């Protein structure tokens, strides 16, 4: 019984953190410059939002960080 409750609490906390991150992305996005200069077919902002909505939180954060590490002038871009 307690494990079921902890699992539900963990799931709720994960969704709450993801929602907070989505709101932060939407607040910070206008300060990052034009959206049409990304070399990827889907920009980092849209990629991050998609990952947060479709993947578990830790996997989404791993994928987002990996994408951001590649997405700079000296990164190893795999377009």
Backbone bond lengths (Angstrom), bond angles and torsions (degrees), N, CA, C in turn:
res aa  C-N    CA-C-N  psi(-1)  N-CA   C-N-CA  omega(-1)  CA-C   N-CA-C  phi
1 X - - - 1.447 - - 1.526 111.01 -
2 X 1.310 117.48 -44.90 1.462 119.66 -178.67 1.522 111.33 -69.74
3 X 1.352 116.82 -31.81 1.458 119.08 178.62 1.522 110.86 -68.35
4 X 1.307 116.68 -36.81 1.456 121.32 176.88 1.532 110.14 -63.76
5 X 1.303 116.09 -42.08 1.460 121.02 178.96 1.531 110.78 -65.22
6 X 1.338 116.70 -42.88 1.460 120.32 178.56 1.524 111.70 -65.22
7 X 1.328 116.60 -37.53 1.456 120.26 178.25 1.528 110.50 -64.26
8 X 1.326 117.25 -42.23 1.464 121.19 177.69 1.526 111.12 -64.99
9 X 1.326 116.91 -40.90 1.461 121.43 178.35 1.527 111.01 -64.23
10 X 1.308 116.21 -42.14 1.463 121.28 178.39 1.527 110.60 -63.13
11 X 1.316 116.57 -43.66 1.464 120.77 178.63 1.528 110.62 -62.86
12 X 1.321 117.04 -43.25 1.469 121.40 178.63 1.531 110.83 -62.74
13 X 1.335 116.50 -44.88 1.464 120.46 179.50 1.521 110.85 -62.70
14 X 1.314 116.72 -39.97 1.456 121.39 178.61 1.525 111.02 -62.28
15 X 1.326 116.94 -44.76 1.468 121.16 178.37 1.524 111.36 -65.74
16 X 1.330 117.21 -37.16 1.459 121.52 178.87 1.531 111.05 -65.88
17 X 1.317 117.26 -42.35 1.465 121.55 177.62 1.525 110.09 -64.64
18 X 1.327 117.09 -42.96 1.467 120.65 178.21 1.531 110.62 -61.08
19 X 1.322 117.39 -42.48 1.462 121.17 178.07 1.532 110.76 -62.44
20 X 1.324 116.90 -42.40 1.464 121.00 177.30 1.535 110.55 -60.68
21 X 1.330 117.14 -43.32 1.466 120.76 179.81 1.527 111.20 -65.10
22 X 1.318 117.78 -39.58 1.469 121.02 177.32 1.523 110.22 -61.97
23 X 1.324 117.33 -43.83 1.471 120.09 178.33 1.525 111.08 -63.77
24 X 1.334 117.37 -39.27 1.468 120.19 178.03 1.530 111.21 -64.46
25 X 1.315 116.64 -39.71 1.472 120.06 178.19 1.521 109.95 -60.93
26 X 1.328 117.23 -45.81 1.457 119.96 -179.06 1.531 112.44 -67.09
27 X 1.336 117.89 -29.69 1.466 120.32 178.09 1.528 111.65 -76.87
28 X 1.320 117.03 -36.73 1.473 121.32 -175.71 1.518 111.87 -84.98
29 X 1.314 118.95 -27.93 1.465 123.31 -173.91 1.521 114.43 -50.00
30 X 1.327 121.44 -44.73 1.472 119.95 -179.08 1.534 113.94 -62.21
31 X 1.324 117.86 -22.76 1.467 121.17 -178.89 1.526 113.29 -84.91
32 X 1.334 118.06 -6.78 1.457 121.38 -174.44 1.520 114.34 -89.92
33 X 1.320 117.59 -1.96 1.458 119.96 178.18 1.518 111.99 98.58
34 X 1.342 115.35 -171.24 1.465 120.19 -176.63 1.528 112.26 -62.80
35 X 1.329 115.35 145.93 1.466 119.91 -177.87 1.517 112.71 -88.00
36 X 1.309 119.37 -12.94 1.458 120.94 -172.14 1.533 113.70 -94.10
37 X 1.317 119.32 16.32 1.462 120.14 -179.14 1.524 112.77 -105.62
38 X 1.314 117.97 4.26 1.457 122.07 -178.44 1.532 109.70 -73.04
39 X 1.342 117.67 135.24 1.467 120.25 179.68 1.535 113.05 -76.13
40 X 1.311 118.44 -12.95 1.453 121.55 -179.49 1.522 110.49 -86.27
41 X 1.321 115.90 156.79 1.466 119.45 179.84 1.528 111.17 -67.81
42 X 1.319 117.47 -30.58 1.463 122.22 173.51 1.524 106.74 -120.16
43 X 1.309 116.92 126.21 1.461 121.60 -175.59 1.524 112.73 -65.48
44 X 1.316 115.89 164.51 1.467 121.30 -177.46 1.524 112.22 -62.01
45 X 1.322 117.18 -36.49 1.458 119.98 179.78 1.525 110.49 -64.68
46 X 1.319 116.89 -49.76 1.465 120.25 179.11 1.521 110.75 -64.06
47 X 1.337 116.85 -38.26 1.459 120.74 178.13 1.525 110.57 -61.19
48 X 1.331 116.48 -45.18 1.463 120.79 -179.76 1.530 110.87 -63.03
49 X 1.324 116.63 -44.86 1.467 120.04 179.39 1.526 110.82 -62.79
50 X 1.317 116.28 -41.89 1.462 120.70 179.37 1.528 110.99 -63.91
51 X 1.325 117.20 -43.79 1.454 121.09 179.89 1.526 111.10 -63.66
52 X 1.330 117.13 -42.53 1.465 120.30 -179.36 1.531 112.11 -65.90
53 X 1.316 116.57 -28.71 1.458 119.45 -179.95 1.521 112.62 -84.34
54 X 1.329 117.93 -31.31 1.461 120.78 -170.52 1.524 114.98 -104.73
55 X 1.320 118.61 -21.54 1.459 121.36 -173.84 1.526 110.73 -112.89
56 X 1.335 117.17 159.14 1.471 119.54 169.59 1.535 109.33 -60.46
57 X 1.309 116.60 153.06 1.465 121.52 -170.93 1.528 113.33 -55.15
58 X 1.325 118.58 -50.26 1.468 119.97 -176.50 1.522 111.98 -65.21
59 X 1.315 117.87 -39.68 1.463 120.66 177.30 1.528 110.34 -66.14
60 X 1.332 117.07 -40.75 1.464 120.86 178.05 1.525 110.77 -61.54
61 X 1.322 117.20 -44.81 1.470 120.24 179.32 1.523 111.43 -63.77
62 X 1.327 117.06 -39.14 1.471 121.11 177.43 1.528 110.14 -61.80
63 X 1.334 116.87 -47.00 1.459 121.03 -179.67 1.527 112.04 -65.24
64 X 1.319 117.02 -40.59 1.464 121.04 179.61 1.524 110.32 -65.07
65 X 1.319 117.60 -45.56 1.469 120.68 179.27 1.524 111.05 -62.83
66 X 1.326 116.57 -41.23 1.462 119.68 177.36 1.516 111.96 -61.27
67 X 1.319 116.11 -40.73 1.467 120.53 179.03 1.527 110.80 -66.53
68 X 1.333 117.30 -42.47 1.467 120.15 -179.35 1.528 111.80 -67.76
69 X 1.322 117.24 -32.97 1.459 120.22 177.39 1.524 110.25 -65.42
70 X 1.324 117.41 -36.53 1.467 121.05 178.89 1.526 112.08 -77.91
71 X 1.303 117.77 -23.00 1.461 121.98 -170.46 1.526 111.28 -95.46
72 X 1.306 116.11 68.66 1.462 122.05 171.68 1.522 107.30 -151.24
73 X 1.310 119.45 167.99 1.464 121.04 -173.36 1.526 114.85 -55.70
74 X 1.322 118.97 -29.15 1.448 120.37 -176.40 1.523 112.43 -105.90
75 X 1.323 117.29 7.90 1.460 121.53 -176.71 1.517 112.44 -74.71
76 X 1.313 115.66 161.15 1.449 122.56 177.29 1.515 107.71 -88.61
77 X 1.314 117.25 87.74 1.457 121.75 -174.73 1.522 110.46 -78.99
78 X 1.309 115.49 130.09 1.463 121.52 176.76 1.519 107.41 -115.08
79 X 1.306 115.93 83.78 1.465 121.62 -175.74 1.516 109.47 -83.04
